[in-house]
Amino acid sequence: MPKRVIKYGAHDDPSKGTSGTLICTNFRISFITTERPKYNLIEINNLLLSKEDILLNSVEHIYVEQRNKRKRLT
C-alpha cells in the first residue's frame, strides 16, 4: 500500500524535504515524486532500479517521525 511521505537528504536542511509516495515491495523501496530535480544530472538508466530506489538488503533500520519524535520500527 503506497504511503505519502517526505524525503529528507542526509546532508540537507532538515526543514526542507521532497514530498512523494513510498512504495515497498519484497525487492525494493521506491520513492516517487512529481517534483522536478533542481539540477540536471546525466542519468544512467537501470532496468530494475531507478535513482530513487533502495534495495531492501541495504536497509538496516526504518524510523517513523511524528511531532519531533523519532521511533524505530521493528
Backbone as CSV, one residue per row, in Angstrom:
resi,resn,N_x,N_y,N_z,CA_x,CA_y,CA_z,C_x,C_y,C_z
1,MET,0.845,-1.173,0.000,0.000,0.000,0.000,0.896,1.244,0.000
2,PRO,0.746,2.131,-0.966,1.566,3.345,-1.031,1.282,4.294,0.130
3,LYS,2.312,4.961,0.603,2.195,5.935,1.701,2.769,7.272,1.257
4,ARG,2.097,8.366,1.623,2.609,9.714,1.358,3.667,10.033,2.410
5,VAL,4.837,10.459,1.954,5.961,10.721,2.853,6.699,11.978,2.410
6,ILE,7.629,12.416,3.243,8.554,13.488,2.891,9.963,12.931,3.030
7,LYS,10.758,13.080,1.983,12.128,12.570,1.971,13.078,13.711,2.301
8,TYR,13.964,13.467,3.265,14.988,14.432,3.646,16.344,13.880,3.247
9,GLY,17.198,14.733,2.718,18.558,14.326,2.395,19.400,14.275,3.655
10,ALA,20.391,13.416,3.667,21.235,13.247,4.851,22.009,14.517,5.185
11,HIS,22.379,15.286,4.181,23.193,16.479,4.409,22.458,17.760,4.058
12,ASP,21.132,17.673,3.869,20.333,18.842,3.508,19.730,19.492,4.741
13,ASP,19.129,20.637,4.550,18.429,21.360,5.611,17.248,20.513,6.091
14,PRO,17.159,20.194,7.397,16.077,19.339,7.892,14.694,19.979,7.805
15,SER,14.617,21.271,7.521,13.304,21.900,7.390,12.782,21.825,5.957
16,LYS,13.600,21.314,5.038,13.188,21.202,3.639,13.246,19.748,3.212
17,GLY,12.166,19.286,2.610,12.116,17.917,2.137,11.373,17.843,0.821
18,THR,11.325,16.655,0.247,10.635,16.418,-1.008,9.441,15.524,-0.738
19,SER,8.257,15.974,-1.128,7.036,15.210,-0.923,6.905,14.153,-2.013
20,GLY,6.397,12.986,-1.632,6.225,11.923,-2.611,5.495,10.736,-2.020
21,THR,5.542,9.636,-2.734,4.885,8.399,-2.332,5.943,7.329,-2.131
22,LEU,5.813,6.567,-1.046,6.743,5.483,-0.739,6.039,4.161,-1.009
23,ILE,6.666,3.334,-1.830,6.118,2.026,-2.167,7.163,0.980,-1.803
24,CYS,6.749,-0.026,-1.040,7.665,-1.081,-0.602,7.223,-2.415,-1.192
25,THR,8.148,-3.105,-1.831,7.899,-4.449,-2.337,8.860,-5.395,-1.620
26,ASN,8.840,-6.669,-1.984,9.765,-7.606,-1.354,11.176,-7.491,-1.937
27,PHE,11.370,-6.578,-2.874,12.663,-6.389,-3.530,13.285,-5.026,-3.237
28,ARG,12.441,-3.970,-3.163,12.976,-2.622,-3.040,11.973,-1.677,-2.390
29,ILE,12.487,-0.505,-2.001,11.668,0.614,-1.550,11.810,1.690,-2.616
30,SER,10.671,2.160,-3.143,10.682,3.172,-4.204,10.081,4.465,-3.694
31,PHE,10.722,5.572,-4.008,10.206,6.903,-3.697,9.848,7.567,-5.013
32,ILE,8.572,7.952,-5.160,8.086,8.555,-6.395,7.616,9.965,-6.083
33,THR,8.121,10.936,-6.821,7.750,12.328,-6.618,7.408,12.972,-7.954
34,THR,6.588,14.020,-7.907,6.259,14.757,-9.125,7.141,15.988,-9.274
35,GLU,7.955,16.283,-8.256,8.836,17.450,-8.310,9.994,17.202,-9.266
36,ARG,10.353,18.227,-9.993,11.494,18.133,-10.907,12.784,18.372,-10.132
37,PRO,13.872,17.730,-10.544,15.150,17.990,-9.871,15.585,19.435,-10.064
38,LYS,16.313,19.947,-9.085,16.768,21.335,-9.131,18.010,21.503,-9.998
39,TYR,18.585,20.418,-10.442,19.779,20.462,-11.269,19.722,19.303,-12.253
40,ASN,20.452,19.405,-13.325,20.474,18.363,-14.348,21.641,17.419,-14.094
41,LEU,21.346,16.155,-14.120,22.376,15.132,-13.985,22.318,14.214,-15.196
42,ILE,23.443,13.682,-15.566,23.440,12.654,-16.595,23.013,11.368,-15.903
43,GLU,21.922,10.794,-16.363,21.395,9.599,-15.711,21.789,8.352,-16.483
44,ILE,22.132,7.336,-15.749,22.343,6.021,-16.320,21.106,5.216,-15.957
45,ASN,20.343,4.829,-16.955,19.097,4.121,-16.693,19.361,2.651,-16.431
46,ASN,18.760,2.148,-15.375,18.846,0.760,-14.982,17.467,0.154,-15.194
47,LEU,17.394,-1.052,-15.680,16.095,-1.667,-15.934,15.373,-2.063,-14.653
48,LEU,16.099,-2.328,-13.574,15.472,-2.778,-12.331,15.302,-1.674,-11.301
49,LEU,16.223,-0.726,-11.251,16.203,0.297,-10.210,16.237,1.691,-10.814
50,SER,15.489,2.594,-10.197,15.574,3.999,-10.596,16.486,4.727,-9.613
51,LYS,16.666,6.022,-9.818,17.547,6.821,-8.961,17.042,6.870,-7.524
52,GLU,15.728,6.756,-7.331,15.118,6.882,-6.006,14.801,5.538,-5.353
53,ASP,15.305,4.426,-5.887,15.044,3.097,-5.336,16.159,2.664,-4.392
54,ILE,15.777,1.884,-3.381,16.729,1.325,-2.422,16.434,-0.168,-2.307
55,LEU,17.448,-0.990,-2.468,17.263,-2.428,-2.282,17.007,-2.729,-0.813
56,LEU,16.107,-3.666,-0.538,15.771,-3.971,0.854,16.948,-4.539,1.635
57,ASN,17.861,-5.249,0.974,19.005,-5.784,1.718,19.993,-4.692,2.126
58,SER,19.777,-3.449,1.678,20.617,-2.314,2.077,20.051,-1.546,3.265
59,VAL,18.858,-1.903,3.719,18.176,-1.166,4.788,18.418,-1.863,6.121
60,GLU,18.970,-1.133,7.090,19.169,-1.681,8.432,18.015,-1.332,9.356
61,HIS,17.572,-0.072,9.328,16.505,0.388,10.215,15.594,1.346,9.466
62,ILE,14.332,1.387,9.891,13.375,2.365,9.377,12.788,3.090,10.574
63,TYR,12.736,4.413,10.486,12.216,5.239,11.572,10.967,5.978,11.117
64,VAL,10.029,6.158,12.055,8.849,6.986,11.842,9.031,8.235,12.682
65,GLU,8.817,9.402,12.078,8.972,10.656,12.810,7.623,11.359,12.884
66,GLN,7.179,11.630,14.118,5.923,12.340,14.353,6.124,13.303,15.506
67,ARG,5.674,14.541,15.311,5.757,15.567,16.361,7.163,15.666,16.953
68,ASN,8.160,15.716,16.096,9.567,15.848,16.508,10.066,14.683,17.349
69,LYS,9.384,13.542,17.285,9.852,12.324,17.954,10.143,11.287,16.883
70,ARG,11.203,10.550,17.101,11.600,9.521,16.152,11.445,8.158,16.815
71,LYS,10.771,7.226,16.120,10.546,5.891,16.654,11.035,4.868,15.629
72,ARG,11.823,3.919,16.097,12.337,2.878,15.215,11.285,1.792,15.038
73,LEU,11.007,1.434,13.785,10.067,0.353,13.510,10.771,-0.980,13.695
74,THR,10.065,-1.935,14.241,10.653,-3.262,14.447,9.953,-4.296,13.624
